[in-house]
Amino acid sequence: MLILQKGFNYSQDGPGNRLVYHLQGCNFRCKWCSNPESMNGEDKNAKNYTVEELLSEAKRSRMMFFDGGGVTFTGGECTLQYKELTELLKKLRAEGINTAIETNASSPYLLKIAENIDYLIADFKHYDTDIHKKWIGVGNEAVKANLEKIFASGRQIHIRIPVIKNINDNPQGFVDYFKSFDTSSAVFEFLSYHEFGKDKWTEDYEIEDGFVSDETIEKFIKLFKQNGMKVTKT
């Protein structure tokens, strides 16, 4: 498996203290990406590991998985390495290690992958497919199809919405989309725009003044709660 970086993080990548693997490669081109070096299939800092090497590392790290922690795979887009990821997830669960992924939810294999994880985190960038395509590079049809199947299944899902000024800072559009489904097994989180990865871009950085106010995030929280949806903050 091609890994860009790895390390421990508490509660932001799933419950408890977690060993987080950032897999190389992504099929999205988000204009605000904080890990632009992960987009391409190769990077000078990425290293190949076998499934057995990563399994061994996770087993040696058990003592660090406190407060319900475990292993999380993120990106880039971790589901692009579907075959190896699925094999490793199965082996981790067989060892009793909690598993999680962070994904853009576009993979045709997402529901099969979800059978082998304990905690699912998915980004949802925009409800409008044309706007999604403008800022992400592709439409959101596959994302919506997967999310709607997950809602119907009733499985747990943690949906994160990165909020960027003048791009997707209108909560009503998101609520209008989500309220059409049974989201009782979902929890929503709103992430304020930041520029932590701006200096890593080798191409022109196209987001101008994307920062949102605390009041904007509060509007999201209030409107989602008013419509019976659960909200969290990590």
C-alpha positions, 0 to 999 in steps of 0.5 A, spaced: 500 500 500 502 506 498 502 511 504 504 518 504 504 519 511 502 516 518 502 518 525 497 518 531 491 523 532 486 523 538 478 523 536 479 527 530 479 521 525 474 517 529 473 515 536 479 515 541 486 515 540 488 512 533 493 510 528 492 514 522 494 512 515 494 517 509 494 513 503 497 516 496 492 518 490 485 521 490 480 522 484 478 529 487 481 535 486 478 540 491 481 547 490 482 548 498 486 541 499 490 541 505 494 535 502 495 537 495 501 532 494 496 526 496 493 527 489 497 524 484 499 517 484 506 518 486 510 522 491 517 522 493 515 522 500 510 516 499 512 509 501 510 502 499 508 497 505 505 490 504 499 489 508 502 484 513 507 490 514 501 495 516 498 489 520 504 488 524 505 495 526 498 496 528 498 490 532 504 493 536 501 499 537 495 496 541 497 499 547 496 506 544 488 505 542 485 508 548 478 510 549 476 506 543 481 508 538 484 503 533 486 504 526 484 509 521 485 510 513 484 517 510 488 520 504 488 522 499 482 518 498 484 511 501 478 507 497 482 508 491 487 502 494 480 498 494 483 491 494 489 492 499 485 496 503 479 491 504 484 485 505 487 489 511 481 491 514 479 484 514 485 482 518 485 488 523 478 486 525 480 479 526 485 481 531 479 485 534 482 492 532 477 498 531 477 500 524 475 507 520 476 510 514 475 517 512 473 518 504 470 522 499 464 517 498 465 516 491 468 509 490 463 504 487 466 499 492 464 503 498 458 499 501 463 493 500 468 496 504 463 499 509 462 492 511 469 491 514 469 498 518 467 500 525 466 507 524 465 511 517 467 518 516 465 521 509 466 528 506 460 532 503 462 538 499 456 540 495 449 538 494 449 541 487 453 537 482 455 543 477 458 547 483 461 540 485 464 539 479 467 546 478 471 546 485 472 539 485 473 537 478 468 531 478 460 531 479 457 529 486 452 523 483 456 517 485 457 521 492 450 522 493 448 515 490 453 512 496 450 516 501 443 515 500 444 507 500 448 508 507 442 512 509 437 507 507 441 501 510 441 505 517 449 504 518 453 509 522 456 515 518 459 521 520 458 526 515 463 532 514 462 538 511 468 543 509 464 550 509 468 555 504 465 562 503 462 564 497 462 556 495 458 552 500 456 557 506 449 556 505 446 551 510 439 551 507 441 547 501 444 542 505 438 541 509 434 541 503 438 535 501 439 531 507 432 532 510 429 527 504 432 521 507 432 518 514 439 520 517 437 518 524 444 514 524 448 519 521 451 525 525 454 531 521 460 536 523 462 543 520 469 544 518 471 551 517 475 553 511 483 553 513 489 554 509 494 549 512 496 546 506 496 553 501 504 553 501 504 546 499 500 547 492 505 547 486 499 550 482 495 556 483 491 556 489 484 559 487 481 560 493 480 567 495 478 569 502 474 563 503 474 564 511 467 563 514 465 566 521 463 563 527 456 565 526 456 562 519 458 555 523 452 556 528 447 557 522 449 550 520 448 547 527 442 551 528 438 549 522 441 542 522 438 541 529 432 544 527 431 539 522 432 533 527 439 532 525 444 530 530 451 535 530 458 533 533 464 537 533 471 533 534 
